[in-house]
Amino acid sequence: MRPGPAFLLVPALLAPSLWAQAPHGLKLGDPCPPFTLPGTDGRTHAAEATEPLLMVVFLSTECPYVMATQARINAYAKRYAGKVAVRAINANNVETHGRESLADMQAQAKGQGFAFPYLKDEPQAVTRAFGAVCTPDFFLFDHARKLAYRGRLDDSWRDPSKVTVRDLEAATEALLAGRPVAAEQIPSRGCSIKWK
């Protein structure tokens, strides 16, 4: 079953031009698109990893949805260290959203103590290959690097104290245990990616 497009809760971000520029998303079972991107640590990082699973998340330096969930994303990366390779990508257009530069990303990564590489997709080609449409947007790949989960982090993006369902963790635990991931996947909510 293919998950639907991510919901964007801020009406001002739903301009028709943004939807027209949004790429078609990966379908469940599709392979992870290859990429090599510069990170906030001064190194380049790729999709290749030795961990059994790979989780790619698209972030922003100023989106309120990311600000509300980034600590939980970081906790996820720490919890599954050695089991899940986490790669975060920022693709927002620096020309129209200047606070999305690599320097801004470095400040965010340092301030949050990110336990994962934070990469900049300046050309936006990788983001289009994934079909990401919002921040945060989560893609979890299995041991064969096929897309197994594309949905929300949990059921309370705004308030971590009200989380009762941890969708991404449930999918991760299922894959690590060799079980199928639930077919029903609720799309992530967030700010639209700022396309060139």
Solvent accessible surface area in square Angstrom, and as a share of the most:
residue,aa,sasa,rsa
1,M,158,0.71
2,R,122,0.44
3,P,16,0.10
4,G,39,0.37
5,P,90,0.57
6,A,5,0.04
7,F,111,0.46
8,L,17,0.09
9,L,79,0.39
10,V,51,0.29
11,P,109,0.69
12,A,90,0.69
13,L,35,0.17
14,L,66,0.33
15,A,40,0.31
16,P,113,0.71
17,S,65,0.42
18,L,35,0.17
19,W,98,0.34
20,A,87,0.68
21,Q,57,0.26
22,A,26,0.20
23,P,27,0.17
24,H,166,0.74
25,G,18,0.17
26,L,21,0.10
27,K,99,0.42
28,L,48,0.24
29,G,43,0.42
30,D,34,0.18
31,P,80,0.51
32,C,19,0.11
33,P,15,0.10
34,P,115,0.72
35,F,13,0.05
36,T,94,0.55
37,L,12,0.06
38,P,62,0.39
39,G,2,0.02
40,T,24,0.14
41,D,78,0.41
42,G,72,0.69
43,R,154,0.56
44,T,93,0.54
45,H,19,0.08
46,A,29,0.22
47,A,10,0.07
48,E,125,0.56
49,A,32,0.25
50,T,139,0.81
51,E,45,0.20
52,P,63,0.40
53,L,4,0.02
54,L,0,0.00
55,M,0,0.00
56,V,0,0.00
57,V,0,0.00
58,F,1,0.00
59,L,1,0.00
60,S,2,0.01
61,T,23,0.13
62,E,63,0.28
63,C,6,0.04
64,P,74,0.46
65,Y,7,0.03
66,V,0,0.00
67,M,76,0.34
68,A,33,0.25
69,T,3,0.02
70,Q,13,0.06
71,A,67,0.52
72,R,41,0.15
73,I,1,0.00
74,N,10,0.05
75,A,57,0.44
76,Y,4,0.01
77,A,6,0.05
78,K,121,0.51
79,R,143,0.52
80,Y,5,0.02
81,A,71,0.55
82,G,58,0.56
83,K,106,0.45
84,V,5,0.03
85,A,4,0.03
86,V,7,0.04
87,R,32,0.12
88,A,0,0.00
89,I,0,0.00
90,N,0,0.00
91,A,5,0.04
92,N,6,0.03
93,N,7,0.04
94,V,39,0.23
95,E,150,0.67
96,T,95,0.55
97,H,58,0.26
98,G,50,0.48
99,R,168,0.61
100,E,2,0.01
101,S,30,0.19
102,L,64,0.32
103,A,69,0.54
104,D,46,0.24
105,M,0,0.00
106,Q,76,0.34
107,A,68,0.52
108,Q,20,0.09
109,A,14,0.11
110,K,179,0.76
111,G,66,0.63
112,Q,67,0.30
113,G,43,0.41
114,F,27,0.11
115,A,55,0.43
116,F,16,0.07
117,P,29,0.18
118,Y,1,0.00
119,L,0,0.00
120,K,9,0.04
121,D,1,0.00
122,E,73,0.33
123,P,96,0.60
124,Q,3,0.01
125,A,64,0.50
126,V,18,0.11
127,T,0,0.00
128,R,89,0.33
129,A,51,0.39
130,F,0,0.00
131,G,0,0.00
132,A,0,0.00
133,V,14,0.08
134,C,0,0.00
135,T,2,0.01
136,P,4,0.03
137,D,2,0.01
138,F,1,0.01
139,F,0,0.00
140,L,0,0.00
141,F,0,0.00
142,D,27,0.14
143,H,148,0.66
144,A,55,0.42
145,R,51,0.19
146,K,82,0.35
147,L,3,0.02
148,A,18,0.14
149,Y,8,0.03
150,R,19,0.07
151,G,2,0.02
152,R,51,0.19
153,L,16,0.08
154,D,11,0.06
155,D,47,0.25
156,S,19,0.12
157,W,49,0.17
158,R,171,0.62
159,D,43,0.22
160,P,73,0.46
161,S,98,0.63
162,K,138,0.58
163,V,16,0.09
164,T,108,0.63
165,V,71,0.41
166,R,122,0.44
167,D,22,0.12
168,L,1,0.00
169,E,35,0.16
170,A,62,0.48
171,A,5,0.04
172,T,0,0.00
173,E,67,0.30
174,A,8,0.06
175,L,33,0.16
176,L,62,0.31
177,A,62,0.48
178,G,71,0.68
179,R,132,0.48
180,P,121,0.76
181,V,28,0.16
182,A,71,0.55
183,A,64,0.50
184,E,133,0.59
185,Q,14,0.06
186,I,68,0.35
187,P,21,0.13
188,S,5,0.03
189,R,113,0.41
190,G,0,0.00
191,C,9,0.05
192,S,5,0.03
193,I,2,0.01
194,K,29,0.12
195,W,18,0.06
196,K,110,0.47
